[in-house]
Amino acid sequence: MMFFFSLGLECLRAGTAVLFATDGPVSLSILLTRVIYWGRFVGVLGLLIAGLYYADLKHRRFFLLARVVLLVSFAMAAYIPMDRTVFLAQLTWKLGDNLAIGLPATFTGAAAGLARRGPRFVQLAIGLVLLVASREFMFFALQPAPLATGLIMQAAGAVLSLRALSM
C-alpha cells in the first residue's frame, strides 16, 4: 500500500520541469525533487517491510514500522546531496550519491522465498523484484519504450505481490 501511495508523488516531476523550463527558482525545484525522492524511498522501504513480514519478522508492530519508514525516508530525502548542475531526463535533479535502497527489499523477498519455500513466498519474491526493477527502469527516462516496459513490469509485480497476499 505504501508503494502505491508513493507513486502519486511522481506527478510533481511536471512541476519540476515547468520550473526548470521557465527559469524558476532552483531551490523550489530542488524541494520538489526531494519530495519525489521521499516518495520513492517510502515506496521501496514499504516493499522492504512487506518482505520482512513474509520472512516472519517477530516484531509485529507494522504501524510503528510504517511511521519509522516515513521518518527515515524524510531524513534520507532531506540530507542526500543533489547536483544542481544536472537536470535529468526524468525531470528531477541528479542525486549526489548513488544509493542502492532497492537491494534490501529484493534480498528480503528472495530470503523469504528461500527460507519458507512456499509458492506464495516465491511469488512475493518475484513480485518484489519486479516492482523494484520496474521503478528503476520506468523512471530512468521519458522515452516511450522504457516507460511502457516499466509499466508492464510494475503491473506484473503488483499482480504477483497481490496474489501472494491473497493466498
BALOBA-1460 file (C-alpha; in Angstrom, 3 decimals):
// residues 167
<rec num="1" residu="m" x="0.000" y="0.000" z="0.000"/>
<rec num="2" residu="m" x="2.853" y="2.359" z="0.827"/>
<rec num="3" residu="f" x="4.440" y="1.574" z="-2.528"/>
<rec num="4" residu="f" x="1.319" y="2.614" z="-4.424"/>
<rec num="5" residu="f" x="0.979" y="5.745" z="-2.251"/>
<rec num="6" residu="s" x="4.498" y="6.712" z="-3.249"/>
<rec num="7" residu="l" x="3.633" y="6.584" z="-6.945"/>
<rec num="8" residu="g" x="1.265" y="9.524" z="-6.511"/>
<rec num="9" residu="l" x="4.146" y="11.889" z="-5.831"/>
<rec num="10" residu="e" x="5.673" y="11.253" z="-9.248"/>
<rec num="11" residu="c" x="3.290" y="13.830" z="-10.734"/>
<rec num="12" residu="l" x="5.458" y="16.519" z="-9.132"/>
<rec num="13" residu="r" x="8.025" y="15.876" z="-11.870"/>
<rec num="14" residu="a" x="5.878" y="18.050" z="-14.141"/>
<rec num="15" residu="g" x="6.168" y="20.950" z="-11.690"/>
<rec num="16" residu="t" x="9.921" y="20.496" z="-11.552"/>
<rec num="17" residu="a" x="10.081" y="20.543" z="-15.348"/>
<rec num="18" residu="v" x="7.984" y="23.700" z="-15.536"/>
<rec num="19" residu="l" x="10.240" y="25.457" z="-13.019"/>
<rec num="20" residu="f" x="13.293" y="24.329" z="-14.958"/>
<rec num="21" residu="a" x="11.887" y="25.406" z="-18.333"/>
<rec num="22" residu="t" x="10.748" y="28.838" z="-17.093"/>
<rec num="23" residu="d" x="13.965" y="29.535" z="-15.179"/>
<rec num="24" residu="g" x="12.029" y="29.405" z="-11.922"/>
<rec num="25" residu="p" x="13.719" y="29.281" z="-8.532"/>
<rec num="26" residu="v" x="16.127" y="26.371" z="-8.379"/>
<rec num="27" residu="s" x="15.591" y="25.952" z="-4.637"/>
<rec num="28" residu="l" x="11.839" y="25.308" z="-5.176"/>
<rec num="29" residu="s" x="12.644" y="22.838" z="-7.920"/>
<rec num="30" residu="i" x="15.124" y="21.097" z="-5.599"/>
<rec num="31" residu="l" x="12.413" y="20.952" z="-2.917"/>
<rec num="32" residu="l" x="10.008" y="19.258" z="-5.337"/>
<rec num="33" residu="t" x="12.759" y="16.822" z="-6.301"/>
<rec num="34" residu="r" x="13.340" y="15.993" z="-2.638"/>
<rec num="35" residu="v" x="9.609" y="15.313" z="-2.188"/>
<rec num="36" residu="i" x="9.744" y="12.970" z="-5.196"/>
<rec num="37" residu="y" x="12.735" y="11.139" z="-3.757"/>
<rec num="38" residu="w" x="10.994" y="10.968" z="-0.362"/>
<rec num="39" residu="g" x="8.101" y="9.195" z="-2.055"/>
<rec num="40" residu="r" x="10.453" y="6.811" z="-3.814"/>
<rec num="41" residu="f" x="12.188" y="5.937" z="-0.542"/>
<rec num="42" residu="v" x="8.827" y="5.411" z="1.186"/>
<rec num="43" residu="g" x="7.771" y="3.045" z="-1.591"/>
<rec num="44" residu="v" x="10.914" y="0.967" z="-1.583"/>
<rec num="45" residu="l" x="11.124" y="0.795" z="2.210"/>
<rec num="46" residu="g" x="7.448" y="-0.199" z="2.220"/>
<rec num="47" residu="l" x="8.403" y="-3.116" z="-0.015"/>
<rec num="48" residu="l" x="11.136" y="-3.959" z="2.488"/>
<rec num="49" residu="i" x="8.542" y="-4.126" z="5.277"/>
<rec num="50" residu="a" x="6.385" y="-6.417" z="3.114"/>
<rec num="51" residu="g" x="9.373" y="-8.700" z="2.598"/>
<rec num="52" residu="l" x="10.117" y="-8.705" z="6.328"/>
<rec num="53" residu="y" x="6.507" y="-9.620" z="7.027"/>
<rec num="54" residu="y" x="6.771" y="-12.614" z="4.734"/>
<rec num="55" residu="a" x="10.120" y="-13.593" z="6.246"/>
<rec num="56" residu="d" x="8.164" y="-13.985" z="9.508"/>
<rec num="57" residu="l" x="9.507" y="-10.949" z="11.303"/>
<rec num="58" residu="k" x="8.979" y="-11.395" z="15.037"/>
<rec num="59" residu="h" x="8.222" y="-7.704" z="15.550"/>
<rec num="60" residu="r" x="4.532" y="-7.366" z="14.636"/>
<rec num="61" residu="r" x="4.020" y="-3.627" z="15.123"/>
<rec num="62" residu="f" x="3.762" y="-2.730" z="11.474"/>
<rec num="63" residu="f" x="2.118" y="0.647" z="12.066"/>
<rec num="64" residu="l" x="5.156" y="1.625" z="14.104"/>
<rec num="65" residu="l" x="7.385" y="0.378" z="11.294"/>
<rec num="66" residu="a" x="5.355" y="2.428" z="8.802"/>
<rec num="67" residu="r" x="5.938" y="5.578" z="10.867"/>
<rec num="68" residu="v" x="9.640" y="4.785" z="11.038"/>
<rec num="69" residu="v" x="9.704" y="4.368" z="7.254"/>
<rec num="70" residu="l" x="8.119" y="7.791" z="6.780"/>
<rec num="71" residu="l" x="10.676" y="9.429" z="9.093"/>
<rec num="72" residu="v" x="13.701" y="7.599" z="7.706"/>
<rec num="73" residu="s" x="12.623" y="8.431" z="4.163"/>
<rec num="74" residu="f" x="12.252" y="12.079" z="5.134"/>
<rec num="75" residu="a" x="15.767" y="12.120" z="6.593"/>
<rec num="76" residu="m" x="17.201" y="10.419" z="3.517"/>
<rec num="77" residu="a" x="15.468" y="12.786" z="1.108"/>
<rec num="78" residu="a" x="16.425" y="15.852" z="3.151"/>
<rec num="79" residu="y" x="20.111" y="15.079" z="3.526"/>
<rec num="80" residu="i" x="21.117" y="13.450" z="0.257"/>
<rec num="81" residu="p" x="23.346" y="15.835" z="-1.672"/>
<rec num="82" residu="m" x="21.981" y="16.925" z="-5.043"/>
<rec num="83" residu="d" x="23.909" y="18.093" z="-8.039"/>
<rec num="84" residu="r" x="22.225" y="21.363" z="-9.002"/>
<rec num="85" residu="t" x="24.035" y="21.477" z="-12.326"/>
<rec num="86" residu="v" x="22.493" y="18.298" z="-13.800"/>
<rec num="87" residu="f" x="18.777" y="18.087" z="-14.578"/>
<rec num="88" residu="l" x="17.987" y="14.530" z="-15.651"/>
<rec num="89" residu="a" x="15.717" y="13.224" z="-18.387"/>
<rec num="90" residu="q" x="13.363" y="12.008" z="-15.648"/>
<rec num="91" residu="l" x="12.624" y="15.666" z="-14.774"/>
<rec num="92" residu="t" x="14.435" y="15.654" z="-11.447"/>
<rec num="93" residu="w" x="17.798" y="16.836" z="-10.223"/>
<rec num="94" residu="k" x="20.603" y="14.311" z="-10.006"/>
<rec num="95" residu="l" x="21.414" y="12.715" z="-6.687"/>
<rec num="96" residu="g" x="24.935" y="13.333" z="-5.488"/>
<rec num="97" residu="d" x="25.223" y="9.779" z="-4.144"/>
<rec num="98" residu="n" x="24.272" y="6.522" z="-5.818"/>
<rec num="99" residu="l" x="22.036" y="4.698" z="-3.333"/>
<rec num="100" residu="a" x="21.082" y="1.060" z="-3.688"/>
<rec num="101" residu="i" x="17.999" y="1.210" z="-1.463"/>
<rec num="102" residu="g" x="16.083" y="-1.326" z="-3.519"/>
<rec num="103" residu="l" x="18.566" y="-4.105" z="-2.814"/>
<rec num="104" residu="p" x="17.423" y="-4.795" z="0.784"/>
<rec num="105" residu="a" x="13.828" y="-5.144" z="-0.398"/>
<rec num="106" residu="t" x="14.743" y="-7.593" z="-3.142"/>
<rec num="107" residu="f" x="17.096" y="-9.574" z="-0.879"/>
<rec num="108" residu="t" x="14.463" y="-9.771" z="1.859"/>
<rec num="109" residu="g" x="11.836" y="-11.011" z="-0.573"/>
<rec num="110" residu="a" x="14.259" y="-13.573" z="-2.000"/>
<rec num="111" residu="a" x="15.271" y="-14.692" z="1.503"/>
<rec num="112" residu="a" x="11.601" y="-15.145" z="2.440"/>
<rec num="113" residu="g" x="11.088" y="-17.208" z="-0.713"/>
<rec num="114" residu="l" x="14.110" y="-19.398" z="0.012"/>
<rec num="115" residu="a" x="13.511" y="-19.780" z="3.746"/>
<rec num="116" residu="r" x="9.784" y="-20.517" z="3.633"/>
<rec num="117" residu="r" x="9.838" y="-22.497" z="0.330"/>
<rec num="118" residu="g" x="6.175" y="-21.999" z="-0.308"/>
<rec num="119" residu="p" x="4.782" y="-20.962" z="-3.697"/>
<rec num="120" residu="r" x="3.290" y="-17.763" z="-2.287"/>
<rec num="121" residu="f" x="6.648" y="-16.672" z="-0.861"/>
<rec num="122" residu="v" x="8.420" y="-17.325" z="-4.151"/>
<rec num="123" residu="q" x="5.629" y="-15.390" z="-5.887"/>
<rec num="124" residu="l" x="6.094" y="-12.491" z="-3.481"/>
<rec num="125" residu="a" x="9.854" y="-12.511" z="-4.029"/>
<rec num="126" residu="i" x="9.408" y="-12.344" z="-7.801"/>
<rec num="127" residu="g" x="6.784" y="-9.605" z="-7.379"/>
<rec num="128" residu="l" x="9.102" y="-7.511" z="-5.186"/>
<rec num="129" residu="v" x="11.973" y="-7.896" z="-7.635"/>
<rec num="130" residu="l" x="9.711" y="-6.811" z="-10.499"/>
<rec num="131" residu="l" x="8.385" y="-3.816" z="-8.549"/>
<rec num="132" residu="v" x="11.839" y="-2.558" z="-7.591"/>
<rec num="133" residu="a" x="13.263" y="-3.181" z="-11.071"/>
<rec num="134" residu="s" x="10.298" y="-1.555" z="-12.788"/>
<rec num="135" residu="r" x="10.594" y="1.528" z="-10.626"/>
<rec num="136" residu="e" x="14.227" y="1.994" z="-11.578"/>
<rec num="137" residu="f" x="13.510" y="1.123" z="-15.196"/>
<rec num="138" residu="m" x="10.369" y="3.207" z="-15.582"/>
<rec num="139" residu="f" x="11.731" y="6.424" z="-14.135"/>
<rec num="140" residu="f" x="15.068" y="6.216" z="-15.906"/>
<rec num="141" residu="a" x="13.886" y="8.263" z="-18.868"/>
<rec num="142" residu="l" x="10.804" y="9.538" z="-20.619"/>
<rec num="143" residu="q" x="11.193" y="7.576" z="-23.849"/>
<rec num="144" residu="p" x="8.065" y="5.551" z="-24.696"/>
<rec num="145" residu="a" x="9.693" y="2.093" z="-24.905"/>
<rec num="146" residu="p" x="11.368" y="2.091" z="-21.453"/>
<rec num="147" residu="l" x="8.316" y="3.728" z="-19.915"/>
<rec num="148" residu="a" x="5.951" y="1.118" z="-21.366"/>
<rec num="149" residu="t" x="8.238" y="-1.734" z="-20.338"/>
<rec num="150" residu="g" x="8.463" y="-0.318" z="-16.822"/>
<rec num="151" residu="l" x="4.675" y="-0.037" z="-16.613"/>
<rec num="152" residu="i" x="4.251" y="-3.650" z="-17.737"/>
<rec num="153" residu="m" x="6.848" y="-4.826" z="-15.209"/>
<rec num="154" residu="q" x="5.154" y="-2.806" z="-12.487"/>
<rec num="155" residu="a" x="1.739" y="-4.243" z="-13.306"/>
<rec num="156" residu="a" x="3.136" y="-7.789" z="-13.304"/>
<rec num="157" residu="g" x="4.902" y="-7.188" z="-9.982"/>
<rec num="158" residu="a" x="1.742" y="-5.763" z="-8.437"/>
<rec num="159" residu="v" x="-0.350" y="-8.706" z="-9.621"/>
<rec num="160" residu="l" x="2.168" y="-11.246" z="-8.305"/>
<rec num="161" residu="s" x="2.501" y="-9.474" z="-4.957"/>
<rec num="162" residu="l" x="-1.255" y="-9.129" z="-4.506"/>
<rec num="163" residu="r" x="-1.830" y="-12.764" z="-5.468"/>
<rec num="164" residu="a" x="0.763" y="-13.780" z="-2.858"/>
<rec num="165" residu="l" x="-1.058" y="-11.713" z="-0.234"/>
<rec num="166" residu="s" x="-4.444" y="-13.213" z="-1.072"/>
<rec num="167" residu="m" x="-3.300" y="-16.849" z="-0.780"/>
